[in-house]
Amino acid sequence: MPETNYDVIVVGAGPGGTTVASLLAKTGKKVLLLDKNPAPGGRMMTVRKDGFSYELFPINCVPQHDSLFEKLSAKLGKQNDVKLILGNDFGIGRLYYENKKGEIRGSVMNYKPTNLINMLNMMNVKLWHFKSLAQIIRVAKKMITMTQEEIDGLYQISAMEFFDSLGPVPAGFRTFMLATFGEGAFEMPSDRVAAGEMVKMFQVTAKGSGGRYYEEGIGHFFEVMAGVVAENGGTLLMNTRVTSIDVKNGRVNGVTTEDGKHFTAPVVISNAGIRQTVLKLVGEDHFSTDYTQKIKNLESNLACIGYRYFTSRPALDTPMMVLFPEGCVAKYSEFEAMARGDAKPESGYVYLGTTSLYPNMAPKGKQVIYAVVSCVPDTDVDPEPYLRYIEKNVKKLAPQLYEPGCIEHTEIMTTGIVPVVGNDAILPGQGGESYGIANTLGQAGKDRPRGDTPIENLYIVGNDSAGFGLGTHQAVDSGFKIFDIVMKHTADAASSQKDALV
């Protein structure tokens, strides 16, 4: 039986929760890490089935080099227990742009100067189009040379508004930039993404950043890191749902699980989502009306709908393919119209990819392939129109996938399955989001929740808290930040107690 008293309890073993729990355990804190799932990783939990290792949803890990994942594994002494895979070692991803005439041009996903001509050709810009080239160079130079102070001033303007304020550019370049550094990077339309986030991510990418992965899956990486908790005297409880975070006299003092067990600690860190933590696990009665209303008003990012194809033979020779049709730079209102049935998916960008090219991820000669598009995070969205749109466009990119005998069986990804492994769905129209709250105006940069709450010693970690990066990397960044906050707080508390005794 696990002990019941701890220094810190972490609710949720997603990337953020696992990061902060393992770091605290390594310092000697007695940590309890609980999760409702059978294994760590949250939405990125590794699924092992019929010889395949894969995630339920597609994932791209950015940056390729010097990521916080490597910083974490090094600090925990686990760098030799997880095998890093660089995307470029197993095939570079490909980008495709489809113009209004239905013509498709492609380029490898490589932002190095040596690939510049291919990228321009994909965007239908020729070297002799001097005016178009000048427009692209001007805008790219402006964004890549912006100082941090200038970027900090871009959090009250949308990415779309800022980009369009820089002057005219070729349609292909606009489509690529706003789709990639809006919906692509932050799973949110560029009319909602804060311009500061777009520029920061563009600068990261312009440095030559590519993708990376880990043998046995992203979830396996967090399985290894979570193991540090038990190795350092703590407890790791999987298949354990927390039903309440307990508060007494304005201070957190532990948690209660679904089976009625109580665990106590002076510090609780929740990776269950800020809305789920405040409104469900703690309860509105412990917060002011203004605070709970602010939490309810937080905006979710988009979700994805699509297929997992399990094939009998190799169908893709690259880990990722992305199709950008002209006109795919949609506003959020357009996604809402599609969800209502007032419009059909007709121009969204399509992601097609596989992790089965990497070592030991699939039976020899077989692949699991993801094909997805974005949609609103409502768990009741009808997937059928989106699935038809996906099939139509996958046939353009990889017709070999639909040859007889290639697909052995198919699984469907819907918004409704997200809460099963991710944060619980508790508010209408939400719950299917890919990450959590969006990096949008009013909740990005300095406006993003910092990780502390009005409840003393209750903290939020993960994508709903302080952090920067693409998806999972942002959650790990949050884990480092909350670790620093908790360590400083406990050090200050110990110092105050010592002074009181003196």
GIVEN-V800905 format. One line per field, one symbol per residue. ss: DSSP state (~ for helix, > for strand, _ for the rest). phi: phi as a letter, one per 20 degrees, with the letter a starting at -180 (. if undefined). A space follows every 50 residues. Layout:
ss=???
phi=???
This chain:
ss=____>>>>>>>___~~~~~~~~~~~~____>>>>_______~~~__>>>_ _>>>______>______~~~~~~~~________>>>~~~~___>>>>>__ ___>>>>>____~~~~~~~~~~_______~~~~~~~~~~~~~~~___~~~ ~~_____>~~~~~~~_____~~~~~~~~~~~~~~~~______>>~~~~~~ ~~~~~~_____>>>___~~~~~~~~~~~~~~___>>>____>>>>>>>__ >>>>>>>____>>>>>>>>>___~~~~~~~~~~~~~__~~~~~~~~___> __>>>>>>>>>________>>>>>>______~~~~~~~~~_________> >>>>____________>>>>>>>>>__>_____~~~~~~~~~~~~~~_~~ ~~____>>>>>>>_~~~~~~~_________>_____>__>____~~~___ _>___>_>>>___________~~~~~~~~~~~~~~~~~~~~~~~~~~~~~ ~_
phi=.ffddcfbddeodfgfffffffffffeofeddddbfefbfplfegfddbl necaefcfbcecefdleffffffffemdfedcefdegffcoefcdcddef enedccbfebefgfdgfffffgemdefeeffffffffffffgffdfefff fgededcffffffffeofbggfffgfffffecffedlbffedffggffff fffffffnfcebbcgmofgfgffffffffffdnecddelceeebeecclm cfcqbcegenfdcdafccdddeofffffedfeoffecfffffffffefee efdccrddeddebfdddcfbccddffnfeeefffffffffnfbdfcbffd dcabdffegldbggndbdcebbcebfeffdfffgffffffggefffebgf fefgnfeebccdecffefffddffeccgmcoegfcrfeedgnbcmfefge oecfefmdcdcofecgrcqelfffffgfgfffgfffffffffffffffff ff
